[in-house]
Every structure is written in structure tokens, then in C-alpha cells.
Amino acid sequence: MSKKVLSQIQSLFGNLNGSETGSHCPEHCSGHRAGKKHATPTAGTTGRAEHRQFRNVLAGAVLCAAALSAANTFASTPTPRTTSNWAGYALTAPSGSTFTSVVGSWTVPTVTASPDTSSGTYAAFWVGLDGFNSPTVEQLGVEADYFHSSGASYYAWTELYPAGSSYISRFTVNPGDKITASVTYTGINSTSGRQDFTLAMQDTTTGETYQDNTSTTGVDLHSAEWVTEAPSNNGILPLANFGSATFTDSFATLATGSSSQTSTITGLAGLNGVTAYQINLSSGTGKLSAKPSTLSSEGTAFNVASGTNSFPVPQAPVNNYAINGNFTANASFYSGNNGYDDSGAHTTPTSATPNPSAPTDWTEILAPSSTGGIGVNGDGTRLSSSPFGPSNAGSVTYAFLQGAGNGISQQLTDLTIGQKYLVSYAAAARNGDASVDLTASVLGSSGTTLNDLINTTLSQSDFTDESFSFIADASTATLEFLNTSGIGDLTADVTDISVTAVPEPAALALLGMGGAALLLVRRKRA
């Protein structure tokens, strides 16, 4: 941003005497870059100009632009919500759980003159923790403003609301650039007692990077957000005409007790009481509104459009390292005994017809002493001769693992050493089985388990979403699902299996310190 434009912004905001709670802050009070408030979506507080210094960290390594996760058929539907300053998606954590990281990418849209008659219009695009019905926000993003006297202006910012926003110097933002940003909670500082965070951003179009290790207090880590915002200063400012903006690579990490799970918006929605919100921005008379599209099928991408702009739901390409995870490819569906393999499972095989090709692309694990076998069921019908699914499986196609010790595995290939991957799947117990144990694991190069063992006790209700992450220690690994129930023919069903790379900051090299001018208006909370 030129000094002339920055001066104009400072002059404008200097006359506004902020009133909303943080510009890009919580859900209804977000703020404005360059001194505006970016906080929660409704409340308002007064912002005051003060100079703060953030470390401007350029990196030798870059933020990972990972593939999106595969479709998550069984995720809960987001709850609609209307605010006066936010449009996008948010997740809230249940009691006893917290969000410890959020990451997302978006393409910077081009802002143009809008029908609004004010001298300036503003739009902020960001990811953050807290802010949705909470008094703090930890966030960073970019802002795209349009002034009728000077045209468009683009810049990056950070904010730990209720402290003021800070402009990120030496980080150039242009329309059309793809931005990847993350906020990560790193724990309580043993010396100061404050809560530490790492804020990281990369312009993946130009390669520019930023990182700041900073701290604050009073944070409850209640929510994670991906937001387009009309910033605030003594009231919500007019939304800029940005057309539409596409968000992708939307992931968050939920911590419960000593365990944590990284997943997509839909992957976390409904998990252990997590609630997802689809947020619409409803503006006043003569001002632009904004609304998000529904989430893409893989649960990580959506568009936000201003005014009456129309847009398609983004369907970004999926790089799924698991093959035939929904078992529909060349499936041998169970019908009577066809496609049900119990060969080797008994000393004297029953009348079942051995069929090693079902399920296709997976290796069967058959326990010699186990009762039961392995097969694929689906094709839209729960056959009376196929009692292996949950009572309401519907049109879902799934693999059934009948009997303790029986399972399936698949070798994952083309992995990147040191990269984090997300394993997502849906699981259930067959109708009539009230408690079935299913263990999911990834075995590394030496045969060691790369993830915290996921041992889920399934009920006979409908399929539920499960997920866990691992870090690759070689270019290949083995994904395994195993029925670990007690003796008997208890049956675990599994489907919708995907393995995708998770976008997150790489280890960044500290190259120096840079000044960051305080933005004149702080962002508000939602």
C-alpha cells in the first residue's frame, strides 16, 4: 500500500472514534484493517490508536498448500446465523474442549466502487480463533478497501482483540493472490503466565511469508472461524463491493483432554458436541450484504458473495491418498453368500463363497480363529440376506468386518516425509450390535504406529464421522482398520475413507524484525 493511500486511511479512521468490539474480531464485532476493529459479529467497543511492534518473519520454508479432504457424507448440517458484519463459517467447541489451531486459504478478490454513497467501503478476509460469542479474537488476514477518491487498497493485518489491529509491513497483497493463513495456540508461557500464539501467513502466489509469535490473556479458545467481514469503527463500516471470494483448505484442530483431532469444517461438525454455523451478513438500507455458499462436498471450500452476486459452490480437486474408500469401485455386493469372504477364517469353511476381490483395492485381514468374515454391502439396499449394516444405512456402500481380528488394510503411496495427513472415515455397528470395537491405525516404515491409536466403540445407530492425523516418516505407510471386539461375530462397518494432506505452517526461519504500524480501527467480535 502506498504511503498516500495509508495516509488517507489513517485520516479517515482517525475521525471515526471506534465503537465496535474489535474490527476483525468476534462474530458480530469484527474490525477493519488499518485501525479498524475486526472482532466479534455484533458487540462494539471503542478502539484507541497505539503503536505496537510485531515481528515480521520471512521464511525459508512456506506454508503447506495441501489438498482438500474427501467428501464427508455423514457430517451434520451447519446452523444458519445472520449477523451485521460477518459472512462465512464458524465452529464452536463444547464444554471441556478447545480449538487450538485454524488454517485456511482464500483468493484476494478485486474491490470496485459500490452503490454505497460513503467515501470509503471495506472488506476483510481472515481466519481466527475465538470471537464467535466470546470476548477475545486471535486472527489475521487481509483487507480490501475502496475509496471513491483514490480507488482500491489491499493490505495484510493481525489482531489479538481487544488489543488493536496491526498492519503487516513488507507484505504486499494484490487482487488475485492466494493467501494461506493460520492461528495456532502454543500453550501457557511459563514465565509470564500469558497465552502464546503463532500467527502465520503466506502469499502462495508471490512466495512472501509472515510469522509472529505473540501472547495475550483471557482467551477461552471457544471457536474457529473463516470469515469475510465488514470492519467496524464506532459502528459497522460499509462493506466493499468485492464480488465473490473463494475460501479453501479450511481445517481446525479440536483438543479434548489429552487428545486432539484435526479435520475439516464438516469433519468436526457434530463431533463430540461441536456446532457449525453458516453465517450471513445482513446490512442496512443502501449497503451491500454478503452470504456464503454451502460447503463443497469435501467440506473445506465455500464462496462468499457480496450484494446480489451469484456464485457456484466451489468443488476443489481432491488429492485422496486412499483408493476406493467408499467401496463402490468394482464392488462385489453381498447377496446371499456372494462377495462374502470367510475363507481361511475357519478350519472348515462354511458355505460362503470365497471372494478375495471384495473389497476391491483393499487387503483382507482374516483371523484364523475368528467367527465371521469380510465383505461389501450396499448398492442402495440393505438386503434381508445381508444383515451386516446399521438399521438406517440407506444408500451407503460400506465394508463390513465381521468377527474379532478381521479387518482391511491398504498401502498409501507418494507421501511426503514430515507432512501431516488427515485420515477421515465413517463407521457404525451392524443392526443389533450395541457395542463393537473398531481400531484404526497407520503403520510407518518400521511397522510402528504413526498415530494415537483410535479405538472407537460403535453402536448400531447410523454412521458417524471419525478422523485422526499422522505425520509420514516415509513415502509409504499402511492404513489399517481392524475389528477388535471380543469373541463372537460382532460386526463393524466402515466407509467414506479418505487420506489428505493438511495445510499448516512449515517451520519458519527468523530472518529479522520489522515494524508493523497499528491499524487505526480495531476489529470487532462476532
C-alpha positions as CSV (number, residue, x, y, z in Angstrom):
1,M,0.0,0.0,0.0
2,S,1.4,3.4,-0.9
3,K,2.1,6.0,1.8
4,K,-0.5,8.3,0.2
5,V,-3.3,5.7,0.5
6,L,-2.2,4.7,4.0
7,S,-2.3,8.3,5.0
8,Q,-5.8,8.6,3.6
9,I,-7.0,5.6,5.6
10,Q,-5.4,6.9,8.8
11,S,-7.0,10.3,8.2
12,L,-10.4,8.7,7.6
13,F,-10.3,6.4,10.6
14,G,-8.8,9.0,12.8
15,N,-12.1,10.8,12.6
16,L,-14.3,7.8,13.4
17,N,-13.7,7.2,17.2
18,G,-14.2,3.4,17.0
19,S,-17.1,1.8,18.8
20,E,-17.3,-1.9,17.8
21,T,-15.6,-4.6,19.6
22,G,-12.5,-5.4,17.6
23,S,-12.5,-4.9,13.9
24,H,-11.8,-8.4,12.6
25,C,-12.7,-9.8,15.9
26,P,-15.6,-11.9,17.0
27,E,-18.6,-12.8,15.1
28,H,-20.6,-9.6,15.2
29,C,-18.0,-7.1,16.1
30,S,-15.2,-7.5,13.7
31,G,-12.9,-4.8,12.8
32,H,-11.3,-3.0,9.9
33,R,-7.7,-3.2,8.9
34,A,-5.6,-0.2,9.4
35,G,-7.0,0.8,12.6
36,K,-10.5,-0.6,12.2
37,K,-12.0,-3.2,14.5
38,H,-12.2,-6.8,13.5
39,A,-13.8,-8.5,16.3
40,T,-16.9,-10.5,17.1
41,P,-20.0,-10.4,15.0
42,T,-22.1,-7.8,17.0
43,A,-20.8,-6.1,20.0
44,G,-18.9,-2.8,19.8
45,T,-16.1,-1.2,21.7
46,T,-14.0,1.9,21.3
47,G,-10.7,1.5,19.7
48,R,-7.7,3.8,20.5
49,A,-4.6,4.4,18.4
50,E,-1.5,2.9,19.9
51,H,1.7,1.7,18.4
52,R,2.7,-1.9,18.7
53,Q,5.6,-3.9,17.2
54,F,5.1,-7.3,15.7
55,R,7.8,-9.4,14.4
56,N,7.7,-9.7,10.6
57,V,9.1,-13.1,9.9
58,L,10.0,-14.0,6.4
59,A,10.6,-17.7,5.9
60,G,12.9,-20.0,4.0
61,A,10.1,-22.6,4.2
62,V,6.5,-22.0,3.1
63,L,3.0,-22.7,4.3
64,C,1.8,-26.1,3.0
65,A,-0.9,-25.7,0.4
66,A,-2.5,-29.1,0.9
67,A,-5.2,-30.9,-0.9
68,L,-8.8,-30.8,0.4
69,S,-10.3,-33.7,2.2
70,A,-12.7,-36.0,0.5
71,A,-16.4,-35.8,0.8
72,N,-17.8,-36.4,4.3
73,T,-21.3,-37.8,3.7
74,F,-22.3,-38.0,7.3
75,A,-21.5,-34.6,8.7
76,S,-24.2,-32.5,10.5
77,T,-25.8,-29.6,8.7
78,P,-24.4,-26.1,9.7
79,T,-26.8,-23.9,11.7
80,P,-27.8,-20.7,9.9
81,R,-27.0,-17.4,11.6
82,T,-27.4,-13.8,10.5
83,T,-25.1,-11.0,11.7
84,S,-24.4,-7.4,10.8
85,N,-20.7,-7.8,10.0
86,W,-19.7,-11.4,9.3
87,A,-20.2,-13.8,6.4
88,G,-18.6,-17.3,6.4
89,Y,-18.4,-20.3,8.7
90,A,-17.6,-20.9,12.4
91,L,-17.3,-23.9,14.7
92,T,-17.9,-23.7,18.4
93,A,-16.5,-26.2,20.9
94,P,-18.5,-27.9,23.6
95,S,-17.6,-27.6,27.3
96,G,-14.3,-29.4,28.1
97,S,-12.9,-28.9,24.5
98,T,-11.0,-26.2,22.8
99,F,-9.9,-25.2,19.4
100,T,-6.1,-25.0,19.3
101,S,-5.5,-24.1,15.6
102,V,-7.2,-23.0,12.5
103,V,-5.9,-22.7,8.9
104,G,-7.5,-21.6,5.7
105,S,-6.8,-20.2,2.2
106,W,-8.6,-17.7,0.1
107,T,-8.1,-15.8,-3.2
108,V,-8.0,-12.0,-2.8
109,P,-10.9,-10.5,-4.8
110,T,-10.9,-7.3,-6.7
111,V,-12.9,-4.5,-5.0
112,T,-14.7,-1.9,-7.0
113,A,-17.0,1.1,-6.5
114,S,-20.2,0.1,-4.7
115,P,-23.7,1.6,-4.6
116,D,-22.9,2.9,-1.1
117,T,-22.5,6.7,-1.1
118,S,-19.9,6.9,1.7
119,S,-16.4,8.0,1.0
120,G,-15.0,4.5,1.7
121,T,-16.0,0.9,1.7
122,Y,-14.2,-2.0,3.3
123,A,-13.9,-5.8,3.3
124,A,-11.7,-8.0,5.5
125,F,-10.9,-11.7,4.8
126,W,-9.5,-13.8,7.7
127,V,-9.2,-16.9,9.8
128,G,-9.1,-16.9,13.6
129,L,-9.8,-18.5,16.9
130,D,-12.5,-17.1,19.3
131,G,-14.7,-14.2,18.5
132,F,-17.9,-16.1,18.0
133,N,-19.8,-15.2,21.2
134,S,-16.6,-14.7,23.1
135,P,-14.8,-11.6,24.3
136,T,-11.5,-12.2,22.5
137,V,-10.3,-12.9,19.0
138,E,-6.9,-14.1,17.7
139,Q,-6.9,-13.5,14.0
140,L,-5.0,-12.5,10.9
141,G,-6.0,-11.8,7.3
142,V,-6.1,-9.2,4.5
143,E,-8.3,-6.2,3.8
144,A,-9.5,-4.9,0.5
145,D,-10.9,-1.3,0.7
146,Y,-12.2,1.0,-1.9
147,F,-12.1,4.8,-1.7
148,H,-14.1,6.9,-4.1
149,S,-11.3,9.4,-4.2
150,S,-8.4,7.1,-4.7
151,G,-9.6,3.6,-5.7
152,A,-8.7,0.2,-4.2
153,S,-6.2,-0.6,-1.5
154,Y,-5.0,-4.0,-0.3
155,Y,-3.0,-4.9,2.8
156,A,-2.5,-7.6,5.5
157,W,-3.0,-7.3,9.2
158,T,-3.1,-9.2,12.6
159,E,-5.1,-8.7,15.7
160,L,-5.4,-10.1,19.2
161,Y,-8.6,-8.4,20.2
162,P,-9.3,-6.5,22.4
163,A,-5.9,-5.1,21.5
164,G,-5.8,-3.1,18.3
165,S,-5.1,-4.3,14.8
166,S,-1.6,-4.1,13.4
167,Y,-0.7,-3.6,9.7
168,I,1.8,-6.1,8.5
169,S,4.6,-4.2,6.8
170,R,6.7,-5.6,3.9
171,F,3.9,-8.0,2.9
172,T,2.4,-7.0,-0.4
173,V,-1.2,-8.0,-1.2
174,N,-2.6,-7.9,-4.7
175,P,-6.0,-8.9,-6.1
176,G,-5.9,-12.5,-7.4
177,D,-3.2,-13.6,-4.9
178,K,-3.9,-16.8,-3.0
179,I,-3.4,-16.3,0.8
180,T,-2.9,-19.1,3.3
181,A,-3.1,-18.2,7.0
182,S,-3.1,-20.0,10.3
183,V,-3.5,-19.2,14.0
184,T,-2.0,-21.7,16.4
185,Y,-2.3,-21.8,20.2
186,T,1.1,-22.9,21.6
187,G,0.3,-23.0,25.4
188,I,0.8,-21.1,28.6
189,N,4.1,-19.1,28.9
190,S,5.8,-20.5,31.9
191,T,7.5,-17.1,32.6
192,S,4.7,-14.6,32.0
193,G,1.7,-16.8,32.5
194,R,0.2,-15.4,29.3
195,Q,-1.3,-17.5,26.5
196,D,1.1,-17.9,23.5
197,F,0.1,-17.9,19.8
198,T,1.8,-18.2,16.5
199,L,0.2,-16.3,13.6
200,A,1.5,-17.2,10.2
201,M,0.6,-16.2,6.6
202,Q,1.9,-16.8,3.1
203,D,1.0,-15.3,-0.2
204,T,1.4,-18.5,-2.2
205,T,1.3,-16.5,-5.4
206,T,4.3,-14.4,-4.7
207,G,6.0,-16.6,-2.0
208,E,6.0,-13.8,0.6
209,T,5.7,-15.1,4.2
210,Y,5.0,-13.7,7.7
211,Q,5.1,-15.2,11.2
212,D,4.6,-13.7,14.6
213,N,5.0,-15.4,18.0
214,T,2.9,-13.3,20.4
215,S,0.8,-13.6,23.5
216,T,-2.4,-12.4,25.2
217,T,-4.6,-13.2,28.1
218,G,-8.2,-14.1,28.8
219,V,-8.5,-16.5,25.8
220,D,-11.0,-19.4,26.0
221,L,-10.4,-21.0,22.6
222,H,-14.1,-21.4,22.2
223,S,-14.4,-21.2,18.4
224,A,-12.7,-21.3,15.0
225,E,-13.7,-19.1,12.0
226,W,-13.3,-18.5,8.3
227,V,-14.8,-15.1,7.7
228,T,-15.4,-12.2,5.3
229,E,-16.2,-9.1,7.4
230,A,-17.4,-5.5,7.2
231,P,-15.0,-3.9,9.7
232,S,-16.1,-1.5,12.4
233,N,-15.2,1.8,13.9
234,N,-17.9,3.5,16.0
235,G,-20.3,1.4,14.0
236,I,-20.0,-1.1,11.2
237,L,-18.4,0.4,8.1
238,P,-19.9,0.0,4.6
239,L,-19.0,-3.4,3.0
240,A,-16.8,-3.1,-0.1
241,N,-18.1,-4.5,-3.4
242,F,-15.7,-7.5,-3.7
243,G,-17.9,-9.6,-6.0
244,S,-17.1,-13.0,-4.6
245,A,-14.2,-14.6,-2.6
246,T,-13.3,-18.3,-2.5
247,F,-12.1,-19.9,0.7
248,T,-10.4,-23.3,0.5
249,D,-8.2,-25.6,2.7
250,S,-10.4,-25.0,5.8
251,F,-9.1,-27.1,8.7
252,A,-9.2,-26.8,12.5
253,T,-7.8,-28.8,15.5
254,L,-10.1,-29.7,18.4
255,A,-8.5,-30.6,21.7
256,T,-10.4,-32.7,24.3
257,G,-8.4,-33.7,27.3
258,S,-5.1,-35.2,26.2
259,S,-6.2,-36.0,22.7
260,S,-6.8,-33.8,19.6
261,Q,-8.3,-34.1,16.2
262,T,-7.6,-32.1,13.0
263,S,-10.3,-32.1,10.5
264,T,-12.4,-30.1,8.0
265,I,-15.4,-27.9,8.8
266,T,-17.8,-30.8,8.1
267,G,-15.4,-33.4,9.7
268,L,-15.6,-31.6,13.0
269,A,-19.3,-30.5,12.8
270,G,-21.3,-32.7,15.2
271,L,-18.1,-34.3,16.6
272,N,-18.3,-34.5,20.4
273,G,-20.8,-31.7,20.5
274,V,-19.1,-29.3,18.1
275,T,-21.6,-26.9,16.4
276,A,-21.1,-25.5,12.9
277,Y,-22.6,-22.2,11.8
278,Q,-23.2,-20.8,8.3
279,I,-23.1,-17.0,8.8
280,N,-24.9,-14.4,6.6
281,L,-24.1,-10.7,6.7
282,S,-27.3,-8.6,6.6
283,S,-26.5,-4.9,6.1
284,G,-28.6,-1.8,6.5
285,T,-30.5,0.1,3.8
286,G,-28.4,1.1,0.8
287,K,-25.4,-1.0,1.9
288,L,-24.1,-4.3,0.5
289,S,-24.8,-7.6,2.2
290,A,-22.9,-10.8,1.9
291,K,-23.6,-14.5,2.2
292,P,-21.6,-17.8,1.9
293,S,-22.4,-20.6,-0.4
294,T,-23.0,-24.1,1.0
295,L,-19.8,-26.0,1.7
296,S,-18.3,-28.0,-1.1
297,S,-18.6,-31.8,-0.9
298,E,-15.2,-32.3,0.7
299,G,-16.2,-29.8,3.4
300,T,-13.3,-27.4,3.2
301,A,-14.3,-24.8,0.5
302,F,-17.0,-22.2,0.0
303,N,-17.6,-18.9,-1.7
304,V,-18.8,-15.6,-0.2
305,A,-20.6,-13.2,-2.4
306,S,-21.4,-9.5,-1.8
307,G,-24.7,-8.0,-2.8
308,T,-26.7,-9.9,-5.4
309,N,-23.7,-11.6,-6.9
310,S,-24.3,-15.2,-7.8
311,F,-21.7,-17.9,-7.4
312,P,-21.3,-21.7,-7.6
313,V,-20.3,-23.8,-4.7
314,P,-16.6,-24.5,-5.2
315,Q,-15.6,-28.1,-5.8
316,A,-11.9,-28.1,-5.5
317,P,-9.9,-31.1,-6.7
318,V,-9.3,-33.7,-4.1
319,N,-6.0,-35.5,-3.7
320,N,-7.1,-38.5,-1.8
321,Y,-4.3,-41.0,-1.0
322,A,-6.8,-43.7,-0.1
323,I,-8.2,-45.7,-3.1
324,N,-11.8,-46.8,-3.3
325,G,-12.5,-45.6,0.2
326,N,-16.3,-45.8,-0.4
327,F,-16.0,-49.4,-1.8
328,T,-18.1,-48.6,-4.8
329,A,-15.4,-49.4,-7.4
330,N,-15.9,-52.9,-8.9
331,A,-17.7,-53.9,-5.7
332,S,-18.9,-57.4,-5.2
333,F,-22.0,-56.7,-3.2
334,Y,-23.2,-59.1,-0.6
335,S,-26.2,-61.2,-1.9
336,G,-26.7,-64.4,-0.1
337,N,-23.1,-65.6,0.2
338,N,-21.6,-64.0,-2.9
339,G,-18.9,-61.5,-2.1
340,Y,-18.5,-62.6,1.5
341,D,-15.1,-64.0,2.2
342,D,-14.5,-66.2,5.2
343,S,-12.0,-68.5,3.5
344,G,-9.2,-69.0,6.0
345,A,-11.3,-67.7,8.8
346,H,-12.4,-71.2,9.8
347,T,-10.8,-74.6,9.9
348,T,-13.8,-75.8,8.0
349,P,-15.1,-73.0,5.8
350,T,-18.9,-72.6,5.7
351,S,-21.0,-72.4,2.6
352,A,-19.8,-68.9,1.9
353,T,-18.2,-68.4,-1.5
354,P,-14.6,-67.2,-1.2
355,N,-14.1,-63.9,-2.9
356,P,-10.7,-62.3,-2.3
357,S,-11.5,-59.4,-4.6
358,A,-14.2,-58.0,-2.3
359,P,-13.5,-55.3,-1.1
360,T,-11.5,-54.2,-4.2
361,D,-8.2,-52.3,-3.7
362,W,-8.0,-53.4,-0.1
363,T,-6.1,-56.3,1.5
364,E,-8.2,-58.5,3.8
365,I,-7.1,-59.4,7.3
366,L,-8.7,-62.7,8.3
367,A,-8.1,-64.0,11.8
368,P,-7.8,-67.9,11.7
369,S,-9.6,-68.3,15.0
370,S,-12.4,-65.8,14.3
371,T,-16.0,-66.2,13.5
372,G,-17.2,-64.3,10.5
373,G,-15.6,-62.7,7.5
374,I,-15.3,-59.6,5.3
375,G,-17.4,-58.2,2.5
376,V,-19.0,-55.2,0.9
377,N,-22.7,-54.3,1.2
378,G,-24.6,-51.5,-0.4
379,D,-26.0,-50.6,-3.8
380,G,-28.7,-48.7,-2.1
381,T,-30.3,-51.8,-0.5
382,R,-30.0,-53.4,2.9
383,L,-30.9,-56.9,1.7
384,S,-32.7,-59.3,4.1
385,S,-29.9,-61.7,3.3
386,S,-27.3,-59.2,4.2
387,P,-27.7,-58.4,7.9
388,F,-24.3,-56.6,8.2
389,G,-25.3,-52.9,8.2
390,P,-26.8,-50.4,10.6
391,S,-30.6,-50.2,10.5
392,N,-30.6,-47.0,8.6
393,A,-27.7,-47.4,6.2
394,G,-29.8,-46.2,3.3
395,S,-27.9,-46.0,0.0
396,V,-24.5,-46.2,1.6
397,T,-22.0,-48.7,0.4
398,Y,-19.6,-50.0,3.0
399,A,-17.2,-52.7,4.0
400,F,-18.3,-55.0,6.9
401,L,-15.7,-56.5,9.2
402,Q,-17.5,-59.4,11.0
403,G,-15.7,-61.0,13.9
404,A,-12.8,-60.2,16.2
405,G,-9.5,-59.9,14.4
406,N,-10.9,-59.4,10.9
407,G,-10.0,-56.2,9.1
408,I,-8.8,-54.5,5.9
409,S,-5.6,-52.6,5.1
410,Q,-4.2,-50.6,2.2
411,Q,-0.7,-49.2,1.4
412,L,-0.6,-45.5,1.0
413,T,2.0,-44.2,-1.5
414,D,3.6,-41.0,-2.7
415,L,3.5,-39.5,0.8
416,T,5.9,-36.6,1.7
417,I,8.1,-37.2,4.7
418,G,7.3,-34.8,7.5
419,Q,3.9,-33.9,6.1
420,K,0.8,-34.2,8.3
421,Y,-2.1,-36.2,6.8
422,L,-5.7,-36.4,7.9
423,V,-7.5,-39.8,7.9
424,S,-11.3,-39.4,7.8
425,Y,-13.9,-42.2,7.7
426,A,-17.4,-43.1,8.8
427,A,-18.2,-46.1,11.0
428,A,-21.1,-47.9,12.5
429,A,-22.0,-51.2,14.1
430,R,-24.5,-53.5,12.4
431,N,-28.1,-53.6,13.4
432,G,-28.4,-55.4,16.8
433,D,-24.8,-55.0,17.8
434,A,-24.8,-52.4,20.6
435,S,-21.0,-52.3,21.3
436,V,-18.4,-53.0,18.6
437,D,-14.8,-52.0,18.8
438,L,-13.0,-50.7,15.7
439,T,-9.3,-49.8,15.7
440,A,-7.9,-47.5,13.0
441,S,-4.2,-47.1,12.6
442,V,-1.4,-46.1,10.3
443,L,1.8,-48.1,10.3
444,G,5.0,-46.4,9.3
445,S,8.2,-47.6,7.7
446,S,9.4,-49.7,10.7
447,G,5.9,-51.0,11.5
448,T,5.4,-48.6,14.3
449,T,2.0,-46.8,14.7
450,L,2.2,-43.2,13.5
451,N,-1.0,-42.0,15.1
452,D,-2.5,-42.2,18.6
453,L,-4.4,-45.5,18.3
454,I,-8.1,-44.7,17.5
455,N,-10.2,-47.4,19.2
456,T,-13.8,-46.5,18.8
457,T,-16.7,-48.3,20.4
458,L,-19.5,-48.3,17.8
459,S,-23.3,-48.5,18.3
460,Q,-26.0,-49.7,16.0
461,S,-27.0,-46.2,15.1
462,D,-26.3,-44.6,11.8
463,F,-22.7,-44.0,10.5
464,T,-20.7,-41.3,12.4
465,D,-17.7,-39.4,11.3
466,E,-14.2,-40.2,12.7
467,S,-10.8,-38.7,12.0
468,F,-7.2,-38.6,13.1
469,S,-3.9,-37.4,11.8
470,F,-0.4,-38.7,11.4
471,I,3.0,-37.5,10.2
472,A,4.6,-39.5,7.4
473,D,8.0,-41.0,8.2
474,A,8.5,-42.4,4.7
475,S,6.9,-42.2,1.2
476,T,4.6,-45.2,2.0
477,A,2.5,-46.2,5.0
478,T,-0.1,-48.8,5.8
479,L,-3.7,-47.8,6.7
480,E,-5.5,-50.5,8.7
481,F,-9.0,-50.9,10.1
482,L,-9.4,-53.9,12.5
483,N,-12.4,-55.3,14.4
484,T,-11.1,-55.6,17.9
485,S,-14.3,-56.7,19.6
486,G,-14.4,-59.7,21.9
487,I,-15.2,-63.2,20.8
488,G,-18.2,-63.6,18.6
489,D,-19.4,-62.2,15.3
490,L,-19.9,-58.6,16.2
491,T,-19.6,-56.5,13.0
492,A,-18.0,-53.1,12.4
493,D,-18.9,-51.2,9.2
494,V,-16.6,-48.6,7.6
495,T,-16.8,-46.3,4.6
496,D,-16.0,-42.9,3.2
497,I,-12.3,-43.4,3.9
498,S,-10.0,-40.6,2.8
499,V,-6.4,-39.6,3.4
500,T,-5.5,-36.0,2.6
501,A,-2.6,-33.6,3.3
502,V,-3.3,-31.0,6.0
503,P,-2.3,-27.3,5.3
504,E,-0.2,-25.9,8.1
505,P,2.8,-23.7,8.5
506,A,6.2,-25.3,8.0
507,A,9.0,-24.4,10.4
508,L,9.8,-20.8,9.5
509,A,13.3,-19.3,9.7
510,L,13.5,-16.0,11.6
511,L,15.2,-13.5,9.3
512,G,14.7,-10.3,11.2
513,M,12.4,-7.8,12.9
514,G,10.1,-5.4,11.1
515,G,7.8,-2.6,12.2
516,A,4.1,-3.0,11.9
517,A,2.0,0.1,12.1
518,L,-1.1,-0.1,14.2
519,L,-4.3,-0.2,12.1
520,L,-6.4,2.7,13.0
521,V,-9.6,0.9,13.7
522,R,-9.8,-2.4,15.6
523,R,-11.9,-5.3,14.5
524,K,-15.0,-6.4,16.3
525,R,-16.0,-9.7,17.8
526,A,-19.0,-11.6,16.5
